[in-house]
Amino acid sequence: MNVLGIETSCDETGVAVYDTDTGLRAHALYSQIALHAQYGGVVPELASRDHVRKLLPLIRQTLAEAGLRTDEIDGVAYTAGPGLVGALLVGAGVARALAWALEVPAIGVHHMEGHLLAPLMEDDPLGRPEPPFVALLVSGGHTQLVAVDRIGQYRLLGETLDDAAGEAFDKTAKLMGLPYPGGPQLAAQAELGVPGKFKFARPMTDRPGLDFSFSGLKTQVLLAWQNSDKSEQTRADIARAFEDAVVDTLAIKCERALDAAGCDTLVVAGGVGANKRLRAKLAAMTGKRGGRVAFPRPMFCTDNGAMIAYAGALRLQAGQRADASVRVTPRWDMALLEAV
């Protein structure tokens, strides 16, 4: 099957074609960062309107790069949630209309399942990770540890009680005057920082459990910044200390989750999964226990159409279908999904 994937859950328009025989054929992504930068965050109505402008040209571009005509599409997958309702409806409307016109099946994909499955698209020398495994999902407003018993069958082991890791990166960057989007800017600053100049807590690691909390860490950074000389080097040193605290916390909780699930395979996905220090820390942790960790390539850590095309292809191949109504679910529990 040639499956067209459409991602419009937030501020990135993603389109891809995934061939179930040969793999990813083409993908394209348009980011709205410049549009939202002046507001310091995503404006939902502006995001929706920009998806309307960009989605059809991106579909044409992706099909051309894949060497396919429209009538060679065998199925359409689109992000049905969670996400911004207006943005989701743009992608769902286009996907359903296209599928109806072509008389091919379409299926709504859970955005976080797309992220979770993204590492499975890669050509891993150790082979594709097979369930059961544990997944760390660190995307946007989500920080979750999930036990994957089989594709489509997920158990939540732990999640953030307040800010997600990605939100903490963005908000902490803003506190220190870094431009939007703050997370990548803060990570770049951390590369210039001196380890150990500042020391922050590793939240909720001093007690049992797999839940996270990053709001207190953000407050620690604010106090350290306010009481500092606010120099460029100090900003970098604080950024390094903050990043080390988040990375250590995630690694500690991941190891606990592997113990709780009784397995040694970890899959990491979502924007924070592109962080170099996190990748190195988790690779060392899983290697020490004789296990492995799998990541998507950095370009597929953030929102993209490829992960939606792949997740949708798995479900379409399994015979799953949905009716022709345009339906989205802005809040959607991944545990409610049907197993593949």
GUMIRO-460901 format. One record per residue (C-alpha): x, y, z; residue number from 1. Coordinates in nm, 2 decimals, m for minus. Layout:
! GUMIRO-460901
{atom {X Y Z} NUM} ...
This chain:
! GUMIRO-460901
{atom {0.00 0.00 0.00} 1} {atom {0.10 0.36 m0.07} 2} {atom {m0.03 0.55 0.23} 3} {atom {m0.05 0.93 0.24} 4} {atom {0.01 1.07 0.59} 5} {atom {m0.11 1.41 0.70} 6} {atom {m0.01 1.58 1.03} 7} {atom {m0.17 1.91 1.14} 8} {atom {m0.21 1.88 1.51} 9} {atom {m0.03 2.20 1.61} 10} {atom {0.21 2.44 1.43} 11} {atom {0.37 2.21 1.17} 12} {atom {0.22 2.09 0.85} 13} {atom {0.36 1.75 0.77} 14} {atom {0.29 1.52 0.47} 15} {atom {0.45 1.19 0.37} 16} {atom {0.40 0.88 0.16} 17} {atom {0.48 0.54 0.32} 18} {atom {0.50 0.23 0.10} 19} {atom {0.44 m0.09 0.30} 20} {atom {0.68 m0.28 0.08} 21} {atom {0.97 m0.03 0.04} 22} {atom {0.93 0.21 0.33} 23} {atom {0.92 0.59 0.33} 24} {atom {0.90 0.73 m0.03} 25} {atom {0.89 1.10 0.04} 26} {atom {0.81 1.35 0.31} 27} {atom {0.78 1.73 0.35} 28} {atom {0.73 1.96 0.64} 29} {atom {0.64 2.32 0.69} 30} {atom {0.70 2.49 1.02} 31} {atom {0.51 2.79 1.15} 32} {atom {0.78 2.90 1.39} 33} {atom {0.82 3.24 1.21} 34} {atom {0.45 3.30 1.22} 35} {atom {0.41 3.25 1.59} 36} {atom {0.74 3.39 1.71} 37} {atom {0.61 3.74 1.75} 38} {atom {0.35 3.61 2.00} 39} {atom {0.59 3.40 2.20} 40} {atom {0.38 3.09 2.15} 41} {atom {0.13 2.91 1.92} 42} {atom {m0.19 3.11 1.83} 43} {atom {m0.44 2.83 1.75} 44} {atom {m0.65 3.03 1.49} 45} {atom {m0.34 3.14 1.30} 46} {atom {m0.21 2.78 1.30} 47} {atom {m0.54 2.65 1.15} 48} {atom {m0.54 2.92 0.88} 49} {atom {m0.18 2.84 0.79} 50} {atom {m0.25 2.47 0.76} 51} {atom {m0.53 2.56 0.51} 52} {atom {m0.28 2.76 0.30} 53} {atom {0.00 2.51 0.31} 54} {atom {m0.15 2.16 0.31} 55} {atom {m0.25 2.11 m0.05} 56} {atom {0.07 2.24 m0.20} 57} {atom {0.26 2.01 0.04} 58} {atom {0.06 1.71 m0.07} 59} {atom {0.13 1.79 m0.44} 60} {atom {0.50 1.84 m0.36} 61} {atom {0.52 1.51 m0.17} 62} {atom {0.35 1.31 m0.43} 63} {atom {0.57 1.45 m0.70} 64} {atom {0.88 1.36 m0.50} 65} {atom {0.75 1.01 m0.44} 66} {atom {0.68 0.98 m0.82} 67} {atom {0.31 0.90 m0.76} 68} {atom {m0.01 1.02 m0.92} 69} {atom {m0.30 1.10 m0.69} 70} {atom {m0.49 0.79 m0.81} 71} {atom {m0.19 0.57 m0.70} 72} {atom {m0.27 0.65 m0.33} 73} {atom {m0.41 0.33 m0.17} 74} {atom {m0.50 0.48 0.17} 75} {atom {m0.49 0.81 0.37} 76} {atom {m0.39 0.85 0.73} 77} {atom {m0.43 1.17 0.93} 78} {atom {m0.38 1.29 1.28} 79} {atom {m0.72 1.28 1.45} 80} {atom {m0.59 1.39 1.80} 81} {atom {m0.48 1.49 2.05} 82} {atom {m0.40 1.85 1.94} 83} {atom {m0.56 2.19 1.86} 84} {atom {m0.91 2.12 1.74} 85} {atom {m0.91 2.37 1.45} 86} {atom {m0.57 2.25 1.32} 87} {atom {m0.68 1.89 1.35} 88} {atom {m1.00 1.96 1.15} 89} {atom {m0.80 2.10 0.86} 90} {atom {m0.60 1.78 0.81} 91} {atom {m0.90 1.55 0.88} 92} {atom {m1.12 1.74 0.63} 93} {atom {m0.86 1.72 0.35} 94} {atom {m0.78 1.36 0.43} 95} {atom {m1.15 1.25 0.43} 96} {atom {m1.23 1.44 0.12} 97} {atom {m0.93 1.29 m0.07} 98} {atom {m1.01 0.94 0.05} 99} {atom {m1.38 0.97 m0.05} 100} {atom {m1.29 1.11 m0.40} 101} {atom {m1.03 0.83 m0.46} 102} {atom {m1.25 0.56 m0.31} 103} {atom {m0.97 0.45 m0.08} 104} {atom {m0.98 0.38 0.30} 105} {atom {m0.88 0.65 0.55} 106} {atom {m0.80 0.63 0.92} 107} {atom {m0.74 0.87 1.20} 108} {atom {m0.42 0.83 1.39} 109} {atom {m0.34 0.91 1.75} 110} {atom {m0.06 1.17 1.74} 111} {atom {0.13 1.01 2.03} 112} {atom {0.11 0.67 1.88} 113} {atom {0.27 0.82 1.57} 114} {atom {0.56 0.94 1.78} 115} {atom {0.58 0.61 1.97} 116} {atom {0.61 0.42 1.64} 117} {atom {0.85 0.66 1.47} 118} {atom {1.16 0.48 1.58} 119} {atom {1.03 0.16 1.43} 120} {atom {1.06 0.32 1.08} 121} {atom {1.44 0.33 1.11} 122} {atom {1.69 0.08 0.96} 123} {atom {1.83 m0.02 1.30} 124} {atom {2.14 m0.25 1.27} 125} {atom {2.00 m0.44 1.57} 126} {atom {1.66 m0.49 1.40} 127} {atom {1.33 m0.32 1.46} 128} {atom {1.24 m0.32 1.83} 129} {atom {0.96 m0.57 1.90} 130} {atom {0.71 m0.55 2.18} 131} {atom {0.71 m0.58 2.47} 132} {atom {0.91 m0.26 2.54} 133} {atom {0.89 0.06 2.73} 134} {atom {0.84 0.39 2.55} 135} {atom {0.94 0.74 2.67} 136} {atom {0.72 1.00 2.50} 137} {atom {0.86 1.35 2.54} 138} {atom {0.66 1.56 2.29} 139} {atom {0.51 1.91 2.35} 140} {atom {0.28 1.89 2.64} 141} {atom {0.34 1.52 2.70} 142} {atom {0.59 1.34 2.91} 143} {atom {0.48 0.98 2.95} 144} {atom {0.63 0.64 3.02} 145} {atom {0.42 0.37 2.84} 146} {atom {0.45 m0.01 2.85} 147} {atom {0.39 m0.14 2.49} 148} {atom {0.26 m0.49 2.52} 149} {atom {0.19 m0.50 2.14} 150} {atom {0.13 m0.24 1.87} 151} {atom {m0.18 m0.06 1.97} 152} {atom {m0.20 m0.20 2.32} 153} {atom {m0.05 0.05 2.57} 154} {atom {m0.04 0.09 2.95} 155} {atom {0.05 0.42 3.11} 156} {atom {0.32 0.37 3.37} 157} {atom {0.38 0.73 3.46} 158} {atom {0.34 1.09 3.34} 159} {atom {0.40 1.44 3.43} 160} {atom {0.19 1.59 3.71} 161} {atom {0.24 1.95 3.58} 162} {atom {0.48 2.08 3.31} 163} {atom {0.60 1.83 3.05} 164} {atom {0.98 1.82 2.98} 165} {atom {0.94 2.01 2.65} 166} {atom {0.72 2.28 2.82} 167} {atom {0.98 2.31 3.10} 168} {atom {1.26 2.37 2.84} 169} {atom {1.05 2.63 2.66} 170} {atom {0.93 2.81 2.97} 171} {atom {1.28 2.81 3.13} 172} {atom {1.43 2.95 2.81} 173} {atom {1.17 3.23 2.82} 174} {atom {1.25 3.31 3.18} 175} {atom {1.61 3.37 3.08} 176} {atom {1.52 3.59 2.78} 177} {atom {1.59 3.34 2.51} 178} {atom {1.38 3.37 2.19} 179} {atom {1.09 3.15 2.08} 180} {atom {1.10 2.85 2.04} 181} {atom {1.30 2.83 2.36} 182} {atom {1.38 2.46 2.39} 183} {atom {1.63 2.43 2.11} 184} {atom {1.78 2.77 2.21} 185} {atom {1.83 2.65 2.57} 186} {atom {1.99 2.32 2.45} 187} {atom {2.23 2.52 2.24} 188} {atom {2.32 2.74 2.54} 189} {atom {2.37 2.43 2.75} 190} {atom {2.65 2.32 2.51} 191} {atom {2.84 2.63 2.61} 192} {atom {2.78 2.59 2.99} 193} {atom {3.03 2.46 3.25} 194} {atom {2.90 2.15 3.42} 195} {atom {2.85 2.18 3.80} 196} {atom {2.85 2.56 3.82} 197} {atom {2.49 2.53 3.93} 198} {atom {2.31 2.24 4.08} 199} {atom {1.94 2.17 4.06} 200} {atom {1.72 1.90 4.20} 201} {atom {1.62 1.58 4.02} 202} {atom {1.24 1.61 4.08} 203} {atom {1.06 1.31 4.24} 204} {atom {1.36 1.08 4.21} 205} {atom {1.39 1.07 4.59} 206} {atom {1.07 0.86 4.62} 207} {atom {0.92 0.55 4.45} 208} {atom {0.71 0.60 4.14} 209} {atom {0.72 0.68 3.77} 210} {atom {0.55 1.01 3.76} 211} {atom {0.73 1.34 3.67} 212} {atom {0.72 1.70 3.79} 213} {atom {0.91 1.98 3.63} 214} {atom {0.74 2.30 3.76} 215} {atom {0.96 2.32 4.07} 216} {atom {1.27 2.28 3.87} 217} {atom {1.16 2.58 3.66} 218} {atom {1.12 2.78 3.98} 219} {atom {1.47 2.69 4.09} 220} {atom {1.61 2.82 3.76} 221} {atom {1.41 3.14 3.79} 222} {atom {1.55 3.21 4.14} 223} {atom {1.91 3.12 4.03} 224} {atom {1.88 3.36 3.72} 225} {atom {1.73 3.64 3.92} 226} {atom {2.01 3.62 4.18} 227} {atom {2.29 3.60 3.92} 228} {atom {2.49 3.85 3.73} 229} {atom {2.28 3.76 3.42} 230} {atom {2.59 3.74 3.20} 231} {atom {2.60 3.52 2.89} 232} {atom {2.82 3.27 3.05} 233} {atom {2.59 3.25 3.36} 234} {atom {2.30 3.19 3.13} 235} {atom {2.49 2.91 2.96} 236} {atom {2.59 2.76 3.30} 237} {atom {2.23 2.76 3.43} 238} {atom {2.11 2.61 3.10} 239} {atom {2.36 2.33 3.14} 240} {atom {2.25 2.26 3.50} 241} {atom {1.89 2.26 3.40} 242} {atom {1.94 2.03 3.11} 243} {atom {2.15 1.79 3.32} 244} {atom {1.87 1.78 3.58} 245} {atom {1.60 1.70 3.32} 246} {atom {1.82 1.44 3.15} 247} {atom {1.91 1.27 3.48} 248} {atom {1.55 1.27 3.59} 249} {atom {1.43 1.11 3.27} 250} {atom {1.70 0.85 3.27} 251} {atom {1.63 0.75 3.64} 252} {atom {1.26 0.71 3.57} 253} {atom {1.32 0.52 3.24} 254} {atom {1.54 0.27 3.43} 255} {atom {1.27 0.23 3.69} 256} {atom {1.01 0.18 3.42} 257} {atom {1.22 m0.10 3.25} 258} {atom {1.25 m0.27 3.59} 259} {atom {0.87 m0.24 3.65} 260} {atom {0.79 m0.37 3.30} 261} {atom {1.05 m0.65 3.32} 262} {atom {1.22 m0.57 2.99} 263} {atom {1.54 m0.41 2.86} 264} {atom {1.43 m0.24 2.54} 265} {atom {1.35 0.14 2.55} 266} {atom {1.20 0.34 2.27} 267} {atom {1.23 0.72 2.29} 268} {atom {1.03 0.97 2.07} 269} {atom {0.91 1.33 2.07} 270} {atom {1.09 1.66 2.03} 271} {atom {1.30 1.63 2.35} 272} {atom {1.42 1.29 2.21} 273} {atom {1.65 1.48 1.98} 274} {atom {1.85 1.61 2.27} 275} {atom {2.21 1.49 2.23} 276} {atom {2.28 1.46 2.61} 277} {atom {1.95 1.26 2.67} 278} {atom {2.04 1.02 2.38} 279} {atom {2.39 0.96 2.52} 280} {atom {2.26 0.91 2.88} 281} {atom {1.99 0.66 2.78} 282} {atom {2.22 0.47 2.55} 283} {atom {2.47 0.43 2.84} 284} {atom {2.19 0.33 3.08} 285} {atom {2.04 0.06 2.86} 286} {atom {2.38 m0.06 2.75} 287} {atom {2.49 m0.11 3.11} 288} {atom {2.20 m0.34 3.18} 289} {atom {2.25 m0.53 2.85} 290} {atom {1.95 m0.37 2.68} 291} {atom {1.90 m0.13 2.39} 292} {atom {1.74 0.21 2.32} 293} {atom {1.59 0.31 1.99} 294} {atom {1.54 0.67 1.86} 295} {atom {1.40 0.81 1.54} 296} {atom {1.64 1.03 1.35} 297} {atom {1.63 1.39 1.48} 298} {atom {1.41 1.52 1.20} 299} {atom {1.14 1.27 1.30} 300} {atom {1.15 1.35 1.67} 301} {atom {0.94 1.66 1.61} 302} {atom {0.59 1.65 1.45} 303} {atom {0.60 1.51 1.10} 304} {atom {0.38 1.33 0.84} 305} {atom {0.61 1.03 0.81} 306} {atom {0.52 0.89 1.15} 307} {atom {0.14 0.94 1.08} 308} {atom {0.18 0.76 0.74} 309} {atom {0.36 0.47 0.91} 310} {atom {0.12 0.44 1.20} 311} {atom {m0.18 0.46 0.96} 312} {atom {m0.03 0.20 0.73} 313} {atom {0.00 m0.05 1.01} 314} {atom {m0.36 m0.01 1.10} 315} {atom {m0.49 0.00 0.74} 316} {atom {m0.29 m0.32 0.66} 317} {atom {m0.45 m0.48 0.96} 318} {atom {m0.79 m0.41 0.80} 319} {atom {m0.89 m0.13 1.04} 320} {atom {m1.12 0.13 0.88} 321} {atom {m1.34 0.42 1.00} 322} {atom {m1.66 0.58 0.85} 323} {atom {m1.64 0.88 0.62} 324} {atom {m1.73 1.14 0.89} 325} {atom {m1.48 1.41 0.97} 326} {atom {m1.41 1.35 1.34} 327} {atom {m1.13 1.46 1.56} 328} {atom {m1.05 1.41 1.93} 329} {atom {m0.85 1.70 2.08} 330} {atom {m0.81 1.50 2.41} 331} {atom {m0.76 1.13 2.35} 332} {atom {m0.64 0.85 2.59} 333} {atom {m0.40 0.63 2.40} 334} {atom {m0.50 0.33 2.62} 335} {atom {m0.84 0.33 2.44} 336} {atom {m0.69 0.25 2.11} 337} {atom {m0.76 m0.08 1.93} 338} {atom {m0.47 m0.33 1.91} 339} {atom {m0.32 m0.40 1.57} 340} 
